[in-house]
Amino acid sequence: MNSPKACIKHISLVLLFLFGCQKYNADLEEAKNTILSNDLTTDIQILASDDFEGRSPSSAGEEKTVEFLKQEFTKLGLHPGNGDSFFQQVPLVAISTNPEAELMVRSRDDFSTFAYKNEFMAWTKRVVGKSSIKRSEMVFVGYGVKAPEYDWNDYEGLDVSGKTVVILVNDPGYATQNDSLFNGNAMTYYGRWTYKFEEAARQGATGAFIIHETEAAGYPWEVVSGSWSGKQFGLVSDDNNMARCAVEGWLTWDGAQKMFALSGKDLPALKQTAQEAGFKPVPLALWANLSLENDIEHSRSKNVIAILPGQTRPDEAVFYTAHWDHFGKVGGMDGDNIFNGAVDNATGTAALIELAEAFTALEQKPARSIVLLAVTAEEQGLLGSSYYATHPVFPTNKTVAAINIDAMNVIGKMNDITVVGYGNSELDDYVARAAKKQNRLVRPDPVPEKGYFYRSDHFNFAKVGVPALYTDPGVDHVEHGEAWSREQLDKYTAEKYHKATDEYDANWDLTGAIDDLRLLFEVGYHLSNDADFPTWRAGTEFKAIREADMQSTASQGTQ
Ligand SMILES: [Zn+2]
């Protein structure tokens, strides 16, 4: 381009581009500035009020919550996200297992019994009154992992139908601290107990037990025995969850040692072999017997889905998610027995309304659709988001990304922002770009071995391949610095997290939450106007799932 004419044309194109950009930026900035702490406060106060009864699924508090959201989204002119309804029905089931259960294991010439709660926990996800394993052959399958990206298959050459598999917790990367193996110290999905039961079921096992270890699990046995006794909430699939193992459970380390010793096997030695590539499953020459009796209660709850349709590519969507539910009213307590869940997650739910408002304030509406999804039953095991992800309104391969908000910052402005699961996807770059404008540093999750990436609703999107973003407030307060911030966060965890004391407080400073929301708005804004789909980085456990999904043209948009 060296003729004067071409040059003038070139310059005017550049000017047009710059002018266009400026307009684009001004529109973005103005919309962003509609995100204000007064508005956010009002909505949090409503959602966290005693009137909403702690927002338990299937309660009067649920009705108030979902109606409030519907009303706010309607006021903003958003469209119902599920046909002509703002709601998606989520079928829930609560199963209570009779605690009298006894596990009996035989070897060729001996047997041993194991005590419920002290040596093992067991339950079934199958929606049946009785579920059992009888003379089920036991096999040690190491970490119980089938991971093509690591060329690793603990089930190699094994037919487990009718059998009971015994599995180590966490993954070989954690056990060996070898960075080239399963992301080293950081937990991968293969380390989560949820994965291990799912894989055992996919393999066709009848029973599956995970061996508990405090360090590798991240919590003591009391957490296992406490959280797996009493009512267990779950989703109900069309087959009444019959595709799951008949019995799932945990063994204490000591219980497992006692069990292995019955047939002369050494658990620590077997654990060692399981950490090496090429591990082969080990038949234990043991047979398990266990019978469970269950009480079953069915109920229904709702996800709330609102859409701002895209201008030019409405069939492609950027999602914002937040769980609206919390624990409700809890009996047998003195004084205030309402778990208001103000931080967790009235803040995130209110944030969806603020984000919706900002997107509707844009002069030039996004090219892609924006979806606000408030999910139910997160506290019972990410159930609402799991239901959505397996019954999506937008096909997963048209879902550009999911941005999740769970418990916002109430202590003021931060110099940084934490990306939980940093390094997983290109969404990090979108965060970095928006954070730079706020002069904030992007930090990775400080405790990746705890697996927080797998513990909120965005994870159910990751599981079906959709790139998912989950940020935490950061740990460096603008005025008070890092030590003070960590102290505040620890204090919240000790005194308020999942307690009746998680209430709205007029002393909150929401300026940091507003920064976060404006940042997440900007991330979604760019995603909704970009042409490409952000991808998972090489080595993540979700990359292959996404690539296969992007290639499939089969429509999945059904409820
Ligand atoms: Zn939460």
Boltz pocket constraint, residues with backbone or C-beta under 6 A from the ligand:
constraints:
  - pocket:
      binder: B
      contacts: [[A, 323], [A, 344], [A, 345], [A, 378], [A, 406], [A, 407]]
      max_distance: 6.0
